[in-house]
């Protein structure tokens, strides 16, 4: 009998419940912020907090315990090298739940479950595209005075990339033609 044994059921049997919780904790450590329901976030919060507490100390026994939960060496090393030191000075409350509102289909409460201290990853900025006009289409050669080198330098010459040729699309019936190569094979 299960007298007074409390846990968040989230409408799953034991093995399915355990797999759901572990999967959510793994996703939280990979993406640092995930969108889920309130019940699932509350159910997985305690395991995530315990795992981050293991990562703060960083002993071999703690790494083995974290591997037993997460089951991935790369994720454990990222947890102990990146996430654990981030929360070194924080005594608890490593995750937060931000409510978004009800989901349209089943009216479930949708939340964003994220780490309290998110490491921002800066994406490389794209180079500004040069706007080409008709005068820019022709190559420009600098005026060379007599007595200087006759060939223009590589950095002085503006060159344009050749146009990219697109391959023609496949015919819709191209694959069927191979099946019926000859008239006698058709029936």
C-alpha atoms as one frame of an Amber mdcrd trajectory, in Angstrom:
protein
   0.000   0.000   0.000   1.125   3.531  -0.670  -0.056   5.319   2.444   1.078
   8.973   2.504   3.700   8.563  -0.245   3.450  11.820  -2.125   4.771  12.616
  -5.564   3.616  14.458  -8.653   1.809  11.772 -10.621   1.543  13.595 -13.992
  -0.786  10.771 -15.087   1.953   8.190 -15.772   3.008   4.774 -14.506   6.300
   4.476 -12.597   8.768   3.754 -15.416   7.107   6.226 -17.772   7.023   8.838
 -15.005  10.725   8.368 -14.279  11.661   8.561 -17.983   9.640  11.759 -18.433
  11.291  13.468 -15.462  14.830  12.480 -16.515  14.188  13.563 -20.096  12.985
  16.962 -18.938  16.015  17.474 -16.682  18.353  16.531 -19.545  16.592  18.982
 -21.857  16.832  21.718 -19.234  20.597  21.252 -18.940  21.075  21.193 -22.716
  18.857  24.148 -23.674  18.848  26.023 -20.312  15.200  26.980 -20.889  12.282
  24.793 -21.977   8.558  25.274 -22.475   6.381  22.698 -20.707   3.327  22.342
 -18.494   3.238  23.483 -14.882   2.693  19.975 -13.494   5.690  18.517 -15.347
   7.930  21.428 -14.351   7.023  21.057 -10.682   7.576  17.299 -10.857  11.032
  17.603 -12.434  12.202  20.594 -10.404  13.419  18.590  -7.396  15.591  16.247
  -9.492  17.145  19.189 -11.361  17.945  20.990  -8.094  19.545  17.839  -6.632
  21.653  17.321  -9.755  22.908  20.919  -9.726  23.764  20.533  -6.033  25.891
  17.518  -6.985  27.633  19.609  -9.657  28.568  22.328  -7.183  30.909  20.060
  -5.203  32.473  18.275  -8.180  33.822  15.091  -6.579  34.153  11.835  -8.471
  31.354  10.241  -6.480  29.070  13.158  -7.375  29.967  12.793 -11.059  29.056
   9.113 -10.913  25.773   9.899  -9.174  24.969  12.524 -11.838  25.827  10.035
 -14.587  23.466   7.532 -12.987  20.678  10.110 -13.344  21.536  11.672 -16.725
  23.232   8.775 -18.532  25.426  10.912 -20.818  29.133  11.647 -20.272  29.136
  14.854 -22.341  26.143  16.216 -20.472  27.705  15.361 -17.100  30.968  17.077
 -18.045  29.040  20.154 -19.222  27.070  20.116 -15.974  30.200  19.981 -13.810
  32.310  22.390 -15.884  29.706  25.004 -16.844  26.461  24.846 -14.869  27.848
  23.854 -11.447  30.383  26.714 -11.130  27.692  29.186 -12.230  25.679  28.407
  -9.071  28.665  28.154  -6.680  27.547  31.089  -4.497  23.805  30.337  -4.605
  22.446  28.174  -1.754  19.362  26.962  -3.660  16.694  27.972  -6.147  18.629
  27.008  -9.255  15.566  26.926 -11.512  12.547  29.173 -11.970   9.089  28.689
 -13.437   7.560  31.535 -15.436   3.862  31.074 -16.223   2.661  31.838 -19.755
  -1.037  30.993 -19.610  -3.389  28.207 -20.669  -2.722  26.067 -23.733  -5.364
  26.354 -26.418  -6.143  22.678 -26.987  -6.514  21.262 -23.483  -6.324  24.396
 -21.281  -3.180  23.100 -19.512  -1.070  25.752 -17.782   2.016  26.326 -19.940
   5.231  27.606 -18.353   8.832  28.352 -19.197  11.114  26.335 -16.931  14.649
  27.694 -16.957  17.861  27.921 -14.996  18.053  30.986 -12.748  21.380  32.065
 -14.217  21.368  31.539 -17.974  24.616  31.806 -19.883  23.925  33.916 -22.941
  25.432  32.572 -26.125  26.307  35.345 -28.543  25.778  34.513 -32.178  28.338
  35.824 -34.659  27.076  38.933 -36.381  26.460  38.718 -40.100  28.436  40.989
 -42.370  26.479  43.858 -43.847  25.377  43.109 -47.374  26.665  45.565 -49.928
  23.958  47.129 -52.064  25.053  46.844 -55.665  24.098  49.403 -58.249  24.803
  49.466 -61.977  28.054  51.350 -61.475  29.269  48.713 -58.991  28.735  45.863
 -61.441  31.751  46.771 -63.556  35.221  46.142 -62.264  37.078  49.283 -61.294
  40.737  49.612 -62.156  42.734  52.394 -60.503  44.621  54.880 -62.648  48.286
  53.903 -62.782  50.927  56.581 -63.190  53.954  55.913 -65.350  56.888  54.523
 -63.430  54.659  52.559 -60.994  53.694  48.923 -61.140  51.316  48.375 -64.109
  49.212  45.601 -62.497  46.617  46.684 -59.925  46.917  45.240 -56.411  44.557
  42.499 -55.237  42.984  44.733 -52.591  42.385  47.586 -55.077  40.371  45.487
 -57.549  36.715  44.866 -56.709  35.562  41.567 -58.133  32.079  40.195 -58.302
  31.122  36.586 -57.770  29.896  34.741 -60.854  26.149  34.020 -60.881  25.161
  30.660 -59.413  23.475  28.334 -61.896  20.457  26.501 -60.504  19.842  22.895
 -61.425  16.545  22.212 -63.157  13.904  20.513 -60.997  13.032  16.867 -61.430
  10.003  15.897 -63.438   7.028  14.722 -61.457   6.692  11.578 -63.520  10.435
  11.011 -63.881  10.502   8.072 -61.471   7.527   6.321 -63.059   9.142   6.323
 -66.519  11.836   3.972 -65.255   9.208   1.447 -64.198   7.509   1.330 -67.611
  10.499   1.423 -69.949   8.943  -0.518 -72.778   5.414  -0.864 -73.982   5.343
  -4.607 -73.508   6.321  -4.203 -69.810   3.365  -1.931 -69.057   0.742  -4.738
 -68.840
